Amino acid sequence: MDYEYVIDKASFPKLISSLKPAPYIFLDTETTGDKIRLVQIGDYANIFVIDLFEVPEAVEVLQVLLSAKGIIGHNLKYDLKYLYRYNIHPYATFDTMIASQLLGFEKLSLSHVARVLLSKSLDKSFQASDWAKGTLDREQIEYAATDVEVLRGIFDILRERLNSLPEVERGSELLRSRTARIFGLKNPAAIVEMAFVQEVAKLELNGIPVDAQEIEKLEKEFGRRLQKKMMDFIIKHRTDPLSTKQLGRLLTERLGLNLPLTMKGNVATDDKTLSEFSHVREVQEILEIRKIKKALDKLKELRTHIRNSRVFPEFRQIGAITGRMSSSNPNVQNIPRDMRGLFKASEGKVLVIADFSQIELRIAAEYVRDERMMEAIRQGRDLHRYTASLVLGKPETEISKEERQLAKALNFGLIYGISAKGLADYARTSYGVEISLQEAERFRKRFFEAFKSFRDWHAKVKVQLREEREVSGSTLLGRPFKATTFTDAVNYPIQGTGADLLKLAVLMFEVEIKRTNLEAKLVNLVHDEIVVETRKDIADAVKACLEEAMRKAGKMVLRDIPVEVESTASPSWSK
């Protein structure tokens, strides 16, 4: 393997002239603390290992060079967060780790992907070596250069496999994007994911503002409440409310509740099981204690990650097989509604919060081509009220609030094919509506009589699973999936399309912000919701930009029904 170790400015002309013609280059970094030690870049013929400790002037060269180049790397989010600190902004990105994930690789490390695709074994032991020392060893430099060589080998294979995915009708506009042009990509979902890598890096660097004092105050308050509730429970029942074994004995032996057993033969005391017995006072006390403890645990998690009145979560770009993101350290995607007020914009700023209205139902209606549901959406009808009317046989104007809640359970549960018992449980736990098993069976039957395309789709999936033991397909934007269970087979394409849509909306928003020269920072993403921080004086303009971006993305993904967006500007995440 040939490479050049760049430690003085004399190498700059050769580096620039060698790499300037290439539309994209392969890149990796070696870092120490918050600094970059090495930047390894190359094309198919050259590899340069640039030592920024020896030649810091190379930063200016990289700023100019990469601003006009696509870069290819593995787990690029990591490298980008460092490059952005040096004001190095690549023109486009292709992440071989994200590509591997899209193609269904179970293990995503560069060494594993290289072994699978190139039958090449990588020694990663030097990754943890001392990159801060004055003079690097030859083995360290060669190790750094090797990653670029490996990227050259796996990129072509991954790109070919992505481009071999079945074509889809949607997203043809994306084929004209810089990501598609630079890297020669043809799959719309892959194009979105590759462009989105840069947005995830920015999201992690931006962080989300929090009220540190209020979090500390609430943590003490919830701690006191939990301690009192637990002591009262222990004194009254001689049982630790956090011990599943002790609770099992209390609830079955002393209170006589008929609780089911777990797979291991223990008494089931999870929240879902206990919710069926919420009319029992002791069960109410247990659930209240758990609710307080969960809130306290979340407050502690947030407090331990606060820096300068912000938290900086880690985001997994593809955190689930559906394409949805996930976050950790802290998790800011599972914040209870009543705690969102703790996330407050910095002084002089507000949070603009926007979400897609009933987006899963809209996606599902178009995915299965249910004309009745699609027409109701086109007419702008309240879909939950409409469903309640069809199932209950009443005019929409006479549907009560509780009946609309029931329809929510029907719509969001039955499109995924849950059973009658599952529907009864879901209605109770998620929407506070009590229905009997017989009522659930009747409502389920009427739902599928009203929306026949869902019934036919579910039947088709079951036949395919029975005959082939697997269902494969893609989202509306071309994200591939494979499923071996009915639940997954009907869930993946709908939630996956939602993930595609959200990510595309963020990319469109970035375009709108640059076009209008507005200042706004993406600070959180939660399934169908986008949260950005901006100045108060331009909040209305940013809100309009965000709405426009989301609608544009919606038109690219859903062709036959409109996408609705709800948004607000608020001092806190609590709308």
Rosetta blueprint (number, residue, H / E / L):
1 M L
2 D L
3 Y L
4 E E
5 Y E
6 V E
7 I L
8 D L
9 K H
10 A H
11 S H
12 F H
13 P H
14 K H
15 L H
16 I H
17 S H
18 S H
19 L H
20 K L
21 P L
22 A L
23 P L
24 Y E
25 I E
26 F E
27 L E
28 D E
29 T E
30 E E
31 T E
32 T E
33 G L
34 D L
35 K E
36 I E
37 R E
38 L E
39 V E
40 Q E
41 I E
42 G E
43 D L
44 Y L
45 A L
46 N L
47 I E
48 F E
49 V E
50 I E
51 D E
52 L L
53 F L
54 E L
55 V L
56 P L
57 E L
58 A H
59 V H
60 E H
61 V H
62 L H
63 Q H
64 V H
65 L H
66 L H
67 S L
68 A L
69 K L
70 G E
71 I E
72 I E
73 G E
74 H L
75 N L
76 L H
77 K H
78 Y H
79 D H
80 L H
81 K H
82 Y H
83 L H
84 Y H
85 R H
86 Y L
87 N L
88 I L
89 H L
90 P L
91 Y L
92 A E
93 T E
94 F E
95 D E
96 T H
97 M H
98 I H
99 A H
100 S H
101 Q H
102 L H
103 L L
104 G L
105 F L
106 E L
107 K L
108 L L
109 S L
110 L H
111 S H
112 H H
113 V H
114 A H
115 R H
116 V H
117 L H
118 L H
119 S L
120 K L
121 S L
122 L L
123 D L
124 K L
125 S H
126 F H
127 Q H
128 A H
129 S L
130 D L
131 W L
132 A L
133 K L
134 G L
135 T L
136 L L
137 D L
138 R H
139 E H
140 Q H
141 I H
142 E H
143 Y H
144 A H
145 A H
146 T H
147 D H
148 V H
149 E H
150 V H
151 L H
152 R H
153 G H
154 I H
155 F H
156 D H
157 I H
158 L H
159 R H
160 E H
161 R H
162 L H
163 N H
164 S L
165 L L
166 P L
167 E L
168 V L
169 E L
170 R L
171 G L
172 S H
173 E H
174 L H
175 L H
176 R H
177 S L
178 R H
179 T H
180 A H
181 R H
182 I H
183 F H
184 G L
185 L L
186 K L
187 N L
188 P H
189 A H
190 A H
191 I H
192 V H
193 E H
194 M H
195 A H
196 F H
197 V H
198 Q H
199 E H
200 V H
201 A H
202 K H
203 L H
204 E H
205 L H
206 N H
207 G L
208 I E
209 P E
210 V L
211 D L
212 A H
213 Q H
214 E H
215 I H
216 E H
217 K H
218 L H
219 E H
220 K H
221 E H
222 F H
223 G H
224 R H
225 R H
226 L H
227 Q H
228 K H
229 K H
230 M H
231 M H
232 D H
233 F H
234 I H
235 I H
236 K H
237 H H
238 R L
239 T L
240 D L
241 P L
242 L L
243 S L
244 T H
245 K H
246 Q H
247 L H
248 G H
249 R H
250 L H
251 L H
252 T H
253 E H
254 R H
255 L L
256 G L
257 L L
258 N L
259 L L
260 P L
261 L E
262 T L
263 M L
264 K L
265 G L
266 N L
267 V E
268 A L
269 T L
270 D L
271 D H
272 K H
273 T H
274 L H
275 S H
276 E L
277 F L
278 S L
279 H L
280 V L
281 R H
282 E H
283 V H
284 Q H
285 E H
286 I H
287 L H
288 E H
289 I H
290 R H
291 K H
292 I H
293 K H
294 K H
295 A H
296 L H
297 D H
298 K H
299 L H
300 K H
301 E H
302 L H
303 R H
304 T L
305 H L
306 I E
307 R E
308 N L
309 S L
310 R E
311 V E
312 F L
313 P L
314 E E
315 F E
316 R E
317 Q L
318 I L
319 G L
320 A L
321 I L
322 T L
323 G L
324 R L
325 M L
326 S E
327 S E
328 S E
329 N L
330 P L
331 N L
332 V L
333 Q L
334 N L
335 I L
336 P L
337 R H
338 D H
339 M H
340 R H
341 G H
342 L H
343 F L
344 K E
345 A L
346 S L
347 E L
348 G L
349 K E
350 V E
351 L E
352 V E
353 I E
354 A E
355 D E
356 F E
357 S L
358 Q L
359 I H
360 E H
361 L H
362 R H
363 I H
364 A H
365 A H
366 E H
367 Y H
368 V H
369 R L
370 D L
371 E H
372 R H
373 M H
374 M H
375 E H
376 A H
377 I H
378 R H
379 Q L
380 G L
381 R L
382 D L
383 L H
384 H H
385 R H
386 Y H
387 T H
388 A H
389 S H
390 L H
391 V H
392 L H
393 G L
394 K L
395 P L
396 E H
397 T H
398 E H
399 I L
400 S L
401 K H
402 E H
403 E H
404 R H
405 Q H
406 L H
407 A H
408 K H
409 A H
410 L H
411 N H
412 F H
413 G H
414 L H
415 I L
416 Y L
417 G L
418 I L
419 S L
420 A H
421 K H
422 G H
423 L H
424 A H
425 D H
426 Y H
427 A H
428 R H
429 T H
430 S H
431 Y H
432 G L
433 V L
434 E L
435 I L
436 S L
437 L H
438 Q H
439 E H
440 A H
441 E H
442 R H
443 F H
444 R H
445 K H
446 R H
447 F H
448 F H
449 E H
450 A H
451 F L
452 K H
453 S H
454 F H
455 R H
456 D H
457 W H
458 H H
459 A H
460 K H
461 V H
462 K H
463 V H
464 Q H
465 L H
466 R H
467 E H
468 E H
469 R L
470 E L
471 V E
472 S E
473 G E
474 S E
475 T L
476 L L
477 L L
478 G L
479 R L
480 P E
481 F E
482 K E
483 A E
484 T L
485 T L
486 F H
487 T H
488 D H
489 A H
490 V H
491 N H
492 Y H
493 P H
494 I H
495 Q H
496 G H
497 T H
498 G H
499 A H
500 D H
501 L H
502 L H
503 K H
504 L H
505 A H
506 V H
507 L H
508 M H
509 F H
510 E H
511 V H
512 E H
513 I H
514 K H
515 R H
516 T H
517 N L
518 L L
519 E L
520 A E
521 K E
522 L E
523 V E
524 N E
525 L E
526 V E
527 H L
528 D L
529 E E
530 I E
531 V E
532 V E
533 E E
534 T E
535 R E
536 K H
537 D H
538 I H
539 A H
540 D H
541 A H
542 V H
543 K H
544 A H
545 C H
546 L H
547 E H
548 E H
549 A H
550 M H
551 R H
552 K H
553 A H
554 G H
555 K H
556 M H
557 V H
558 L L
559 R L
560 D L
561 I L
562 P L
563 V L
564 E L
565 V E
566 E E
567 S E
568 T E
569 A E
570 S E
571 P L
572 S E
573 W L
574 S L
575 K L
